[in-house]
């Protein structure tokens, strides 16, 4: 079984980064998703794609996957770049024009 270990990004609905410090382990799909014939909902024959485990650190998630004998891929967290901005910069006379 293949699993993916990553650190989630913040959602667009939140301004803080409260739930982004933990690492998550998600199972990748073994069978393709397809619409059900009766209702038309998207389904999969694999129930492990609903399982999402969270860990305090990347090393804990890797150790868990190795204990279970799963092959894993680790996606490192993207580097967060903060560009400081001031409201007064909107009114500067020497700002570059685009």
TORPA-4810 file (N, C-alpha, C, O; in nm, 3 decimals):
<nodes>
NODE_1_0.083_-0.117_0.000_0.000_0.000_0.000_0.089_0.125_0.000_0.190_0.129_0.069_X
NODE_2_0.050_0.223_-0.077_0.122_0.349_-0.084_0.053_0.453_0.003_-0.070_0.466_0.000_X
NODE_3_0.131_0.526_0.080_0.077_0.635_0.162_0.156_0.761_0.133_0.269_0.757_0.085_X
NODE_4_0.093_0.874_0.163_0.155_1.004_0.142_0.162_1.073_0.276_0.062_1.081_0.348_X
NODE_5_0.279_1.124_0.311_0.302_1.195_0.437_0.329_1.341_0.401_0.418_1.370_0.322_X
NODE_6_0.252_1.431_0.460_0.267_1.572_0.428_0.222_1.658_0.545_0.158_1.610_0.639_X
NODE_7_0.257_1.786_0.537_0.211_1.883_0.635_0.107_1.970_0.565_0.139_2.037_0.468_X
NODE_8_-0.018_1.971_0.613_-0.124_2.040_0.540_-0.107_2.191_0.542_-0.049_2.248_0.634_X
NODE_9_-0.158_2.254_0.438_-0.157_2.400_0.432_-0.282_2.453_0.499_-0.377_2.378_0.523_X
NODE_10_-0.283_2.579_0.528_-0.402_2.637_0.590_-0.511_2.651_0.486_-0.483_2.670_0.367_X
NODE_11_-0.633_2.642_0.530_-0.744_2.655_0.437_-0.770_2.802_0.408_-0.721_2.890_0.480_X
NODE_12_-0.844_2.829_0.306_-0.876_2.967_0.271_-0.974_3.029_0.370_-0.990_3.151_0.374_X
NODE_13_-1.040_2.947_0.450_-1.140_2.997_0.544_-1.081_3.036_0.679_-1.155_3.083_0.766_X
NODE_14_-0.953_3.017_0.699_-0.894_3.052_0.827_-0.778_3.149_0.805_-0.709_3.142_0.703_X
NODE_15_-0.759_3.237_0.898_-0.651_3.334_0.885_-0.526_3.287_0.958_-0.416_3.329_0.922_X
NODE_16_-0.541_3.203_1.057_-0.425_3.156_1.132_-0.373_3.024_1.078_-0.427_2.968_0.984_X
NODE_17_-0.266_2.977_1.141_-0.205_2.851_1.098_-0.213_2.747_1.209_-0.116_2.675_1.234_X
NODE_18_-0.327_2.738_1.277_-0.341_2.654_1.397_-0.325_2.506_1.368_-0.254_2.437_1.442_X
NODE_19_-0.386_2.454_1.265_-0.385_2.310_1.241_-0.285_2.269_1.134_-0.300_2.162_1.074_X
NODE_20_-0.186_2.350_1.109_-0.091_2.320_1.003_0.042_2.268_1.056_0.133_2.243_0.976_X
NODE_21_0.058_2.251_1.186_0.186_2.209_1.241_0.199_2.058_1.253_0.310_2.007_1.270_X
NODE_22_0.090_1.987_1.244_0.094_1.841_1.253_0.116_1.781_1.114_0.088_1.844_1.012_X
NODE_23_0.166_1.659_1.111_0.191_1.587_0.986_0.078_1.487_0.965_0.032_1.424_1.060_X
NODE_24_0.034_1.472_0.841_-0.076_1.381_0.811_-0.029_1.268_0.721_0.061_1.285_0.639_X
NODE_25_-0.092_1.152_0.740_-0.065_1.035_0.658_-0.196_0.996_0.590_-0.293_0.962_0.656_X
NODE_26_-0.197_1.002_0.458_-0.315_0.966_0.379_-0.281_0.847_0.291_-0.171_0.837_0.237_X
NODE_27_-0.376_0.757_0.278_-0.360_0.643_0.188_-0.394_0.685_0.046_-0.492_0.758_0.024_X
NODE_28_-0.316_0.641_-0.049_-0.345_0.671_-0.188_-0.445_0.570_-0.241_-0.458_0.459_-0.188_X
NODE_29_-0.516_0.607_-0.346_-0.621_0.522_-0.400_-0.563_0.397_-0.465_-0.469_0.403_-0.545_X
NODE_30_-0.621_0.284_-0.430_-0.583_0.158_-0.494_-0.670_0.131_-0.616_-0.626_0.073_-0.715_X
NODE_31_-0.796_0.173_-0.606_-0.889_0.156_-0.718_-0.937_0.293_-0.764_-0.944_0.385_-0.682_X
NODE_32_-0.969_0.309_-0.890_-1.013_0.440_-0.937_-1.152_0.475_-0.886_-1.233_0.387_-0.856_X
NODE_33_-1.179_0.604_-0.875_-1.312_0.649_-0.837_-1.404_0.644_-0.959_-1.362_0.666_-1.072_X
NODE_34_-1.531_0.613_-0.932_-1.626_0.601_-1.041_-1.764_0.638_-0.988_-1.789_0.625_-0.868_X
NODE_35_-1.854_0.682_-1.073_-1.989_0.714_-1.026_-2.069_0.587_-1.001_-2.060_0.490_-1.076_X
NODE_36_-2.148_0.589_-0.895_-2.235_0.476_-0.866_-2.352_0.477_-0.964_-2.400_0.584_-1.001_X
NODE_37_-2.397_0.360_-1.006_-2.505_0.358_-1.105_-2.640_0.404_-1.050_-2.721_0.457_-1.125_X
NODE_38_-2.666_0.385_-0.922_-2.797_0.418_-0.867_-2.814_0.567_-0.842_-2.908_0.629_-0.892_X
NODE_39_-2.722_0.626_-0.764_-2.738_0.766_-0.725_-2.647_0.861_-0.802_-2.673_0.982_-0.806_X
NODE_40_-2.543_0.809_-0.863_-2.450_0.894_-0.937_-2.342_0.956_-0.850_-2.265_1.038_-0.899_X
NODE_41_-2.334_0.919_-0.721_-2.231_0.971_-0.635_-2.097_0.908_-0.673_-2.092_0.797_-0.725_X
NODE_42_-1.990_0.979_-0.646_-1.856_0.927_-0.674_-1.817_0.833_-0.561_-1.827_0.868_-0.443_X
NODE_43_-1.774_0.713_-0.597_-1.737_0.615_-0.497_-1.608_0.546_-0.537_-1.558_0.561_-0.649_X
NODE_44_-1.555_0.471_-0.443_-1.435_0.393_-0.466_-1.449_0.262_-0.391_-1.514_0.257_-0.287_X
NODE_45_-1.391_0.157_-0.444_-1.395_0.029_-0.376_-1.297_0.019_-0.261_-1.297_-0.080_-0.188_X
NODE_46_-1.215_0.120_-0.244_-1.113_0.122_-0.142_-1.159_0.209_-0.025_-1.179_0.329_-0.042_X
NODE_47_-1.177_0.150_0.092_-1.224_0.228_0.207_-1.111_0.296_0.283_-1.138_0.382_0.368_X
NODE_48_-0.987_0.261_0.255_-0.876_0.325_0.326_-0.853_0.469_0.281_-0.780_0.542_0.348_X
NODE_49_-0.912_0.511_0.170_-0.891_0.649_0.128_-0.965_0.747_0.219_-0.945_0.868_0.209_X
NODE_50_-1.051_0.696_0.308_-1.120_0.781_0.404_-1.039_0.800_0.532_-1.072_0.886_0.614_X
NODE_51_-0.934_0.722_0.549_-0.854_0.726_0.672_-0.748_0.835_0.659_-0.674_0.839_0.562_X
NODE_52_-0.743_0.922_0.760_-0.641_1.027_0.765_-0.585_1.028_0.907_-0.656_1.059_1.003_X
NODE_53_-0.458_0.994_0.921_-0.393_0.990_1.051_-0.305_1.112_1.066_-0.244_1.157_0.969_X
NODE_54_-0.299_1.166_1.187_-0.213_1.282_1.209_-0.110_1.249_1.316_-0.137_1.173_1.409_X
NODE_55_0.009_1.307_1.301_0.122_1.281_1.390_0.186_1.413_1.429_0.172_1.514_1.360_X
NODE_56_0.257_1.410_1.540_0.325_1.531_1.588_0.445_1.567_1.502_0.475_1.686_1.484_X
NODE_57_0.514_1.468_1.449_0.634_1.497_1.370_0.639_1.407_1.247_0.568_1.307_1.237_X
NODE_58_0.725_1.446_1.155_0.744_1.368_1.033_0.805_1.232_1.064_0.771_1.132_1.001_X
NODE_59_0.896_1.228_1.160_0.962_1.104_1.196_0.864_1.001_1.253_0.877_0.881_1.228_X
NODE_60_0.765_1.048_1.330_0.665_0.957_1.383_0.581_0.896_1.271_0.548_0.777_1.275_X
NODE_61_0.545_0.977_1.173_0.465_0.927_1.062_0.544_0.826_0.978_0.489_0.725_0.935_X
NODE_62_0.671_0.854_0.956_0.756_0.761_0.880_0.773_0.630_0.956_0.768_0.522_0.897_X
NODE_63_0.794_0.639_1.088_0.810_0.518_1.170_0.683_0.435_1.168_0.691_0.312_1.164_X
NODE_64_0.567_0.498_1.171_0.440_0.425_1.166_0.425_0.352_1.033_0.386_0.235_1.029_X
NODE_65_0.456_0.421_0.923_0.444_0.359_0.791_0.542_0.242_0.775_0.507_0.141_0.715_X
NODE_66_0.662_0.256_0.828_0.759_0.147_0.820_0.718_0.029_0.907_0.739_-0.087_0.869_X
NODE_67_0.658_0.057_1.023_0.610_-0.052_1.109_0.501_-0.133_1.041_0.495_-0.255_1.057_X
NODE_68_0.416_-0.067_0.967_0.307_-0.135_0.896_0.354_-0.198_0.765_0.280_-0.277_0.705_X
NODE_69_0.475_-0.165_0.720_0.526_-0.221_0.596_0.473_-0.151_0.472_0.470_-0.209_0.364_X
NODE_70_0.431_-0.026_0.486_0.376_0.050_0.375_0.487_0.129_0.306_0.580_0.176_0.372_X
NODE_71_0.478_0.142_0.175_0.569_0.232_0.105_0.512_0.372_0.115_0.391_0.391_0.107_X
NODE_72_0.598_0.469_0.133_0.552_0.605_0.159_0.630_0.705_0.075_0.741_0.679_0.031_X
NODE_73_0.568_0.819_0.055_0.635_0.933_-0.007_0.612_1.053_0.084_0.501_1.076_0.132_X
NODE_74_0.718_1.128_0.107_0.712_1.241_0.198_0.719_1.370_0.116_0.809_1.389_0.035_X
NODE_75_0.622_1.457_0.138_0.622_1.589_0.076_0.659_1.689_0.184_0.583_1.712_0.278_X
NODE_76_0.776_1.749_0.170_0.820_1.846_0.270_0.734_1.971_0.263_0.679_2.006_0.159_X
NODE_77_0.724_2.037_0.376_0.641_2.157_0.385_0.704_2.270_0.302_0.826_2.287_0.304_X
NODE_78_0.623_2.345_0.231_0.679_2.456_0.154_0.731_2.566_0.246_0.680_2.585_0.357_X
NODE_79_0.830_2.637_0.199_0.888_2.746_0.277_0.793_2.864_0.272_0.751_2.908_0.165_X
NODE_80_0.760_2.915_0.388_0.668_3.027_0.396_0.747_3.157_0.387_0.836_3.181_0.469_X
NODE_81_0.715_3.237_0.290_0.781_3.366_0.272_0.685_3.477_0.310_0.574_3.487_0.257_X
NODE_82_0.729_3.560_0.400_0.646_3.671_0.445_0.705_3.799_0.386_0.820_3.833_0.411_X
NODE_83_0.624_3.868_0.309_0.664_3.997_0.255_0.600_4.106_0.340_0.478_4.123_0.336_X
NODE_84_0.679_4.180_0.417_0.619_4.283_0.500_0.558_4.394_0.414_0.619_4.441_0.317_X
NODE_85_0.439_4.434_0.451_0.370_4.539_0.378_0.315_4.640_0.476_0.272_4.604_0.586_X
NODE_86_0.317_4.763_0.437_0.261_4.870_0.516_0.151_4.938_0.437_0.156_4.945_0.314_X
NODE_87_0.052_4.987_0.507_-0.056_5.058_0.441_-0.006_5.188_0.380_-0.057_5.232_0.277_X
NODE_88_0.093_5.248_0.442_0.146_5.375_0.393_0.217_5.359_0.259_0.231_5.457_0.185_X
NODE_89_0.260_5.237_0.226_0.328_5.216_0.098_0.234_5.236_-0.021_0.281_5.259_-0.132_X
NODE_90_0.103_5.229_0.001_0.008_5.253_-0.108_0.012_5.398_-0.156_-0.028_5.427_-0.269_X
NODE_91_0.058_5.487_-0.072_0.054_5.629_-0.105_0.193_5.688_-0.130_0.207_5.810_-0.140_X
NODE_92_0.294_5.603_-0.142_0.429_5.655_-0.170_0.434_5.708_-0.311_0.370_5.656_-0.402_X
NODE_93_0.512_5.814_-0.328_0.525_5.874_-0.460_0.632_5.804_-0.544_0.628_5.813_-0.666_X
NODE_94_0.726_5.734_-0.482_0.835_5.672_-0.556_0.814_5.522_-0.580_0.909_5.451_-0.613_X
NODE_95_0.691_5.473_-0.563_0.669_5.331_-0.586_0.670_5.299_-0.736_0.636_5.385_-0.817_X
NODE_96_0.708_5.179_-0.773_0.715_5.145_-0.916_0.576_5.135_-0.977_0.483_5.086_-0.914_X
NODE_97_0.564_5.182_-1.098_0.437_5.174_-1.172_0.441_5.053_-1.265_0.544_5.024_-1.324_X
NODE_98_0.330_4.984_-1.276_0.325_4.865_-1.362_0.244_4.891_-1.485_0.229_4.802_-1.569_X
</nodes>
